[in-house]
């Protein structure tokens, strides 16, 4: 179902199902022969959501080789590979921020993110998680039912990012006069262009000099004739639909022209550094994704930024 202005979701529908999908990828990446990451909570969270296809993939009942098409640029295995490199990228970002003395971390659209439960945090740190109320209630109750407790002071901010989340964040004790570290992982492509700019503006307004931000930016440039390129992720999603994953991925993102995130941040007082998706793959010993039009590697990059002024 196409997105609407005030749409909502849980972790089995619409955008929420993508949070469950990437958590399943983290579970598979955790079980890899030579894992690049470890998220012991991903598989039980996915199982609790109840999307059978993703639960079976997460627990190893489905082998990617039985679903993927050979030589195609995207599929289940590539999804697990992506989680294997992107998860430690954002983990390291938070570790570096804490090593620099920052004690406020904000996870935007946190979904089934379990960093507040699986990472080691320094004394005095606070993690703020922002997402839809139903999403936050589900994750918190599921982990509590597993007798899992946060490893840090965790403050949940149950609000849609399209609403007045800065006020809600402050109401939970966020101190805009202290430096902070923010991540926008798997988020920006699901926002319209103006909402992306408002989000970055709000982060800037809440960030003192020395604050940090890390973001994932998906690209999908037109083909050589200027036409929309085939979306390889959506094509793979159609195959997954045949196996019970009843979510139309092509309807969820806003693949329209928008401000480049790194350039926008540089204009608004941040200093950025970027790595392409394939640079992350290469750095971790994984085969690169062909950067053909429509592939996830086409324009996708990861950006870290430090607030300068």
C-alpha positions as CSV (number, residue, x, y, z in Angstrom):
1,X,0.0,0.0,0.0
2,X,1.5,3.4,-1.0
3,X,2.5,5.8,1.8
4,X,0.1,8.5,3.0
5,X,0.8,11.7,4.9
6,X,-0.3,10.4,8.3
7,X,0.1,6.7,7.9
8,X,1.0,4.5,10.8
9,X,2.3,1.0,11.3
10,X,3.4,-1.8,13.6
11,X,6.4,-4.1,13.1
12,X,4.5,-6.4,10.8
13,X,3.2,-3.8,8.3
14,X,4.4,-1.0,6.1
15,X,7.7,0.7,7.1
16,X,7.6,-1.3,10.4
17,X,8.1,-4.5,8.5
18,X,11.4,-3.2,7.1
19,X,12.6,-2.9,10.7
20,X,11.8,-6.5,11.2
21,X,13.4,-7.4,7.8
22,X,16.7,-5.7,8.8
23,X,16.6,-7.3,12.2
24,X,16.3,-10.7,10.5
25,X,19.3,-9.8,8.4
26,X,21.2,-9.0,11.7
27,X,20.2,-12.4,13.0
28,X,21.6,-14.1,9.9
29,X,24.8,-12.0,10.0
30,X,25.2,-13.0,13.6
31,X,25.1,-16.7,12.7
32,X,27.7,-16.3,9.8
33,X,30.8,-18.5,9.9
34,X,33.0,-15.5,10.5
35,X,30.5,-12.9,11.9
36,X,31.3,-9.2,11.6
37,X,28.7,-8.4,14.3
38,X,26.8,-9.9,17.1
39,X,23.1,-9.2,17.9
40,X,21.7,-12.0,20.1
41,X,18.4,-10.2,20.4
42,X,17.6,-9.9,16.7
43,X,16.3,-13.4,16.2
44,X,13.9,-13.6,19.2
45,X,12.6,-10.1,18.4
46,X,11.9,-11.2,14.8
47,X,10.3,-14.4,15.9
48,X,8.0,-12.4,18.3
49,X,6.8,-10.1,15.5
50,X,5.4,-13.1,13.7
51,X,6.2,-12.6,10.0
52,X,6.8,-16.3,9.2
53,X,9.1,-15.8,6.2
54,X,11.4,-13.5,8.2
55,X,11.3,-15.6,11.3
56,X,12.3,-18.7,9.3
57,X,15.1,-16.8,7.6
58,X,16.3,-15.4,10.9
59,X,16.4,-18.8,12.6
60,X,18.1,-20.6,9.7
61,X,15.1,-22.6,8.4
62,X,15.3,-20.7,5.1
63,X,18.6,-20.7,3.2
64,X,19.3,-17.6,1.1
65,X,20.6,-19.8,-1.7
66,X,17.2,-21.4,-2.0
67,X,15.5,-18.0,-2.6
68,X,18.1,-15.8,-4.3
69,X,18.7,-15.8,-8.0
70,X,22.3,-16.4,-9.0
71,X,24.2,-13.3,-10.4
72,X,21.5,-10.9,-9.3
73,X,22.8,-7.8,-7.5
74,X,20.4,-8.1,-4.5
75,X,18.8,-10.8,-2.4
76,X,18.7,-12.3,1.1
77,X,22.4,-13.0,1.3
78,X,23.2,-9.5,0.2
79,X,20.8,-8.2,2.9
80,X,22.6,-10.2,5.5
81,X,26.0,-8.9,4.2
82,X,24.7,-5.3,4.4
83,X,23.7,-5.8,8.0
84,X,27.1,-7.4,8.7
85,X,28.8,-4.2,7.6
86,X,26.4,-1.4,8.5
87,X,25.7,-2.6,12.0
88,X,29.3,-2.4,13.2
89,X,29.7,0.9,11.3
90,X,27.1,2.5,13.6
91,X,28.3,0.6,16.6
92,X,31.7,2.0,16.2
93,X,30.3,5.5,15.7
94,X,28.7,5.4,19.1
95,X,31.8,3.9,20.7
96,X,33.9,6.7,19.2
97,X,31.4,9.4,20.4
98,X,31.5,8.0,24.0
99,X,35.3,7.8,23.9
100,X,35.2,11.5,23.0
101,X,33.2,12.3,26.1
102,X,29.7,12.5,24.7
103,X,27.1,11.0,27.0
104,X,23.8,11.5,25.1
105,X,22.9,9.1,22.3
106,X,19.8,9.4,20.2
107,X,18.6,6.5,17.9
108,X,16.0,7.9,15.4
109,X,13.4,5.5,14.2
110,X,14.9,2.8,16.4
111,X,12.6,-0.1,15.4
112,X,14.2,-3.3,16.7
113,X,17.6,-1.8,17.3
114,X,19.0,-3.4,20.5
115,X,22.1,-1.2,21.0
116,X,20.9,-0.1,24.4
117,X,20.9,-3.8,25.4
118,X,23.9,-5.3,23.7
119,X,26.6,-2.5,23.6
120,X,28.8,-1.6,26.5
121,X,28.2,2.0,27.5
122,X,30.2,4.3,29.9
123,X,28.9,5.4,33.2
124,X,26.6,8.4,32.9
125,X,25.5,7.7,29.4
126,X,21.9,7.9,28.3
127,X,20.3,6.4,25.2
128,X,17.1,8.0,23.8
129,X,15.1,5.8,21.4
130,X,12.5,7.5,19.2
131,X,9.8,5.6,17.2
132,X,6.1,5.0,16.9
133,X,4.5,4.2,20.2
134,X,3.3,0.8,19.2
135,X,6.8,-0.1,17.9
136,X,8.4,0.9,21.2
137,X,5.9,-0.8,23.4
138,X,6.3,-4.1,21.5
139,X,10.1,-4.1,21.7
140,X,10.3,-3.1,25.3
141,X,7.7,-5.7,26.4
142,X,9.3,-8.4,24.3
143,X,12.8,-7.9,25.7
144,X,11.4,-7.6,29.2
145,X,9.6,-10.9,28.7
146,X,13.0,-12.4,27.8
147,X,14.4,-11.0,31.1
148,X,16.7,-8.7,29.1
149,X,17.6,-5.4,30.7
150,X,19.4,-2.4,29.1
151,X,23.1,-1.9,29.7
152,X,22.6,1.9,29.9
153,X,20.1,4.4,31.1
154,X,17.4,4.0,28.3
155,X,14.7,6.6,27.8
156,X,12.0,5.7,25.3
157,X,10.4,8.6,23.3
158,X,7.3,7.1,21.8
159,X,6.4,9.5,19.0
160,X,6.2,9.7,15.2
161,X,9.2,11.6,13.8
162,X,6.7,13.6,11.7
163,X,5.3,15.1,14.9
164,X,6.9,17.4,17.5
165,X,9.6,14.9,18.6
166,X,12.1,17.6,19.7
167,X,9.8,18.6,22.5
168,X,9.1,15.0,23.4
169,X,12.8,14.3,23.5
170,X,13.5,17.3,25.8
171,X,10.6,16.2,28.0
172,X,12.5,12.9,28.5
173,X,15.5,14.7,29.8
174,X,17.5,15.4,26.7
175,X,19.9,18.4,27.3
176,X,20.4,20.4,24.2
177,X,23.2,22.3,26.0
178,X,25.3,19.1,26.1
179,X,26.9,17.4,23.1
180,X,25.0,14.5,21.7
181,X,25.4,11.6,19.2
182,X,22.7,10.8,16.7
183,X,22.1,7.9,14.2
184,X,19.7,7.8,11.3
185,X,20.1,4.2,10.1
186,X,17.8,3.0,7.4
187,X,15.5,6.0,7.9
188,X,16.0,8.9,5.4
189,X,14.8,7.1,2.3
190,X,11.4,6.6,4.0
191,X,11.0,10.4,4.5
192,X,9.8,12.8,1.9
193,X,12.4,15.4,0.9
194,X,11.0,18.2,3.0
195,X,10.7,15.9,6.0
196,X,14.3,14.9,5.6
197,X,15.4,18.5,5.7
198,X,13.2,19.2,8.8
199,X,14.7,16.2,10.6
200,X,18.3,17.4,9.8
201,X,17.3,21.0,10.8
202,X,15.9,19.8,14.1
203,X,19.0,17.7,14.8
204,X,21.2,20.7,14.1
205,X,19.1,22.9,16.4
206,X,19.4,20.4,19.2
207,X,23.2,19.8,18.8
208,X,25.9,21.9,20.4
209,X,29.4,22.1,18.8
210,X,31.1,18.8,19.1
211,X,27.9,16.8,18.6
212,X,28.0,14.0,16.1
213,X,25.7,12.4,13.6
214,X,25.9,9.3,11.5
215,X,23.4,8.6,8.7
216,X,22.8,6.0,5.9
217,X,21.9,7.6,2.6
218,X,20.3,5.4,-0.1
219,X,20.8,6.3,-3.8
220,X,18.8,5.3,-6.8
221,X,19.8,7.5,-9.6
222,X,18.0,7.5,-13.0
223,X,19.4,5.3,-15.8
224,X,21.5,6.7,-18.6
225,X,18.3,7.9,-20.4
226,X,17.1,9.8,-17.4
227,X,14.4,7.3,-16.7
228,X,13.8,5.7,-13.2
229,X,16.1,2.8,-12.9
230,X,14.8,-0.7,-12.0
231,X,14.8,-1.0,-8.3
232,X,16.7,-4.2,-7.5
233,X,15.6,-4.2,-3.9
234,X,11.9,-4.0,-5.0
235,X,12.5,-6.7,-7.6
236,X,14.0,-9.0,-4.9
237,X,11.1,-8.1,-2.6
238,X,8.6,-9.4,-5.2
239,X,10.4,-12.7,-5.0
240,X,10.1,-12.7,-1.2
241,X,6.4,-11.9,-1.6
242,X,6.0,-15.2,-3.3
243,X,7.4,-16.8,-0.1
244,X,5.0,-15.0,2.3
245,X,6.6,-11.6,2.9
246,X,3.6,-9.6,1.9
247,X,5.1,-6.1,1.9
248,X,5.5,-4.1,-1.3
249,X,8.9,-2.5,-0.7
250,X,8.7,-0.3,-3.8
251,X,5.7,1.6,-2.1
252,X,7.5,2.5,1.1
253,X,10.4,4.7,0.0
254,X,10.4,8.2,-1.4
255,X,12.7,7.7,-4.4
256,X,12.5,11.4,-5.5
257,X,15.0,14.2,-5.9
258,X,16.1,15.5,-2.5
259,X,19.0,17.4,-0.9
260,X,22.2,15.5,-0.6
261,X,22.6,14.8,3.1
262,X,26.4,15.4,3.4
263,X,26.2,18.6,1.3
264,X,23.2,19.8,3.4
265,X,25.0,19.2,6.6
266,X,28.2,20.9,5.5
267,X,26.1,24.0,4.7
268,X,24.6,24.0,8.1
269,X,27.6,23.9,10.4
270,X,28.7,20.3,10.2
271,X,31.9,18.7,8.9
272,X,31.2,15.4,7.2
273,X,33.1,12.3,6.1
274,X,31.6,9.7,3.8
275,X,32.1,6.1,2.8
276,X,30.3,4.4,0.0
277,X,28.5,1.1,0.6
278,X,31.1,-0.7,-1.5
279,X,33.9,0.8,0.5
280,X,32.4,-0.7,3.6
281,X,32.0,-4.1,1.8
282,X,35.6,-4.0,0.6
283,X,36.9,-3.0,4.1
284,X,35.2,-6.0,5.6
285,X,36.4,-8.5,3.0
286,X,33.1,-8.9,1.1
287,X,32.5,-8.8,-2.6
288,X,31.3,-5.4,-3.8
289,X,27.8,-5.0,-5.3
290,X,27.8,-3.9,-9.0
291,X,27.0,-0.2,-9.0
292,X,24.6,-0.5,-11.9
293,X,21.6,1.9,-12.1
294,X,19.0,0.7,-9.6
295,X,21.3,-1.4,-7.5
296,X,21.7,-0.5,-3.8
297,X,25.3,0.4,-4.4
298,X,24.3,3.1,-6.9
299,X,24.8,6.2,-4.8
300,X,24.4,4.7,-1.4
301,X,26.8,6.0,1.2
302,X,27.4,6.4,4.9
303,X,28.1,9.8,6.4
304,X,29.5,10.8,9.8
305,X,29.4,14.5,10.8
306,X,30.7,16.6,13.7
307,X,29.0,19.9,14.5
308,X,31.4,22.8,14.1
309,X,29.3,25.8,14.9
